[in-house]
Structure formats: structure tokens, C-alpha cells
Amino acid sequence: MRDLTQLPKAHLHLHFTGSMRVSTLAELAQRHGIRLPAALLDADPLKVPADERGWFRFQRLYDAARACVRGEADMRRIIAEAVADDAAEGSGRLEIQVDPTSYAPFVGGITPALEIVLDEARAASAREGVDVGVVVAASRMRHELEARTLARLAARHAGDGPGDVVGFGLSNDERRGDTAAFEPAFAIARRAGLAAVPHGGELLGPGHVHDVVEHLRPDRLGHGVRAAEDPALLARLAEAGTALEVCPASNVSLGVYAHAGQVPLRALVDAGALVALGADDPLLFRSRLVEQYRTARDEHGFDDAALADLARASIRASRARDDVRRRLLAGVDDWIARPA
């Protein structure tokens, strides 16, 4: 079997705080005098029976981790390490998602918060050889007017170079908020040429995916695995070319599926959907990008040719420039041409 760390790929579903190394979290907590929940430093922070895992435990721990990020130096470190970690796993394109409102109080507002992320993304991109774009995400837990403000901020920094904003997302608990209320924010982002990349179809089923598709017109759907429960919907997504950012470790850790073999990865691919594997929040799920490819290999029987196709799908679904896509796709061809 070929080395999956050498397979060129794009990483399209990674959250800013959730990308943090455990060691970094521990250091930041100590520096700022913050007492962390002990579970955050365990081997598996969400280690409870599958049917007892879920969003609220995850959110409580995520909020505790986010509270340790208290200034520009912390933010720059997280971006720098996330890009370095992706480089070590063969990722040639990273689109990292951030909600700048979470860090604004420590750096003077949402504009400087985003600009710090963008500036460090450019520096890390040059340093590590990973092309980095940024997705600005609003939260379902907050007012839709805040989402419009974030969409306007994202639009001002839209571009296709390293450290530019390439997409606009909507994250947090799918069961909260009115999807339709966020439609104007996505319209602002779309007019600026940004990709629409809302979450949907993980905690809730096909009905929620229908709602997101109708109102937010996603180019990519964060997760989207529950679309497999509605073949007609899945066929519609495949025909439209709506990419699914599938994060198997997240699905299992949040109790959506009892084990990795239940994630409908094969069904999604067989239906013709464009699937891009992502790690989502390695800090909580203790599983980075290459582990998602190992899951496809070990749990779903994907051979190296099929894994190469998954990597190609991630690259094609990205907002990377054409020259970056060509380079990464050529690298995938080289990887599969080598003897196993």
C-alpha cells in the first residue's frame, strides 16, 4: 500500500480552534492561567458510549479550548502549526475556517482578527509550500445580522491568492437558527465571488440538507453525509456538483454513527458525489487528515486508485487557482504511478 502522507490532497474542512495541537492548548492554558477540563488533555476527549456522545459535550469542550486563544501571538501560532501539520500529511491546499468574532475582543475587533489570520496564512503558505485560503464562518447560534456583517468583511478580503478569503460558511449546531434567515448573508458573499460552504446534513437528516440547498445554494456542503438517506437528494447533489466535505472521525465522535464503517462514504462516492475528506476538529476528535484516508482504506475497502480519486475530488472541489490544481493533480498521478 502506498504512503498516504505522500498523496497530494486538499483539506477543505478544518476549523481554526479545532486545528490546535493538544500540546499547544496545554501551553496556552498555562500561560493565561486557565484551568482546562481534564477531558481536553485525554487521549479521547469524547470517550463515552457512542449514543451518549454528541453536540453539547463537544461544544462545551470546544468553548473551553477557544477561551485559551487570547491574542495575536496565539492566533498566529495556531495558523502556523495547522499549515505545518497539513504539509506533513501531504496537503497541498488548505482552506481553514474561522469565525473572527470569537477572537475580536483580544485584538481590537473582527477586522484585525481576520487580518491576523490572513497575514499568518500568507506567511505560513510561503514557508510550508501549502497553498492556504480562508473561509469566514458565521454561527447559527447568533443573529443573522451578524452573519451579514461577517459576509461583508469576507467580501472585502476576497481573492484567489494565498491568505485570501475564498469562502463563506455557516457552522455550529445545525438544530439551531432559521436557515432561511441567513440567505441574505450568503447572497453578499456570492456577489463577491466567494464559495458558499455551509454545514448541513450531519446532526440532522435529508430534510435539513434540502433546506440548506434551497436557501443557501452551497457550492460545498460541510458534512452532508445524511444525504445518503435520500437517494433522490443525493443524486441531485451529485448532478449539481455540490461537493460534500465528509469528516468520518467527526461523525463517529458526535454519535451520528456508532463506528467508522457505518459512515456512508462508499454510498456517496458510488452515487457520483464529489467527496472531499476533512478532519474537522482534530483537537477534539484526535484524528487528522491522513486518518480519514486510512478510514476509507481500512473500513470501506478503498484501494489506492480509489483513494487517489478522493484526493483528486478534494483538489477539484477546492478554490485553489488553476495552476495550483494542475500541480496537485499531477502529483496525484505521480503517486498512483509509483510501485506500491
C-alpha angles and dihedrals in degrees: 000000000000122000108265092204087065094052109104110232144155123243110212105164114057126126122217101235092031091058092065122121114242090235091054092050091052092050094048092048091051093046093051096040094244122152109222126209104261091234091068091069095043123106089253114018091191096047102145130109111301094246090052096050115091152125102303096055089045093049093049092054093042091053090050090053093046090053088065093063102089112157151356096293091053092049094049091049093053093051093044093051094044091055093045091050091050091049090054089055097051097259110151095178127040125183105188121194124222138172103208093197089076093063101029096097091063099047106034104271146328094292096058090040091058094040091055090054092047094047094050091044089058092048094046091046091057092043099047102030092239117130105230129199127175130227116204110214131198122204127243087214092067136063119287090234088065088054090056090051090052091047090054090049091049091049091056090058098040117137145119101246129096110291095019126125109256104170149019122224143183116216144166129068109359090207092065130077133019110279093208091057090066094055095097091054091053090047089057091050094046092053088056091054095253122147116249106232110166124164118249145141102041108089091021130044138239094303090065091047089053089052094050093046093049097048107026102032095214123211086196130014120218103234103336092174094133089066085082087075090067112049093190091053092046090051089051092052091048092049092048091050092237104164120223117219098211118195109183096182091055092049092055098040091052092049096246087127127017095228140003093261090066094059103108095231095134092048092052094050094043089053089059097253119155102242125193116185117222139179096220100189113001091176090068102026096042090219126108132197101283090052089062089056090047088053089054089050100041103032102031103031098241110166122211093271091054091046089052088053090053089052091049090050091053091051094047091048092052127094092234119137117265093254091054091048092050092050094049094044090051088052091054090052089051091049095054092043092060119093112263 
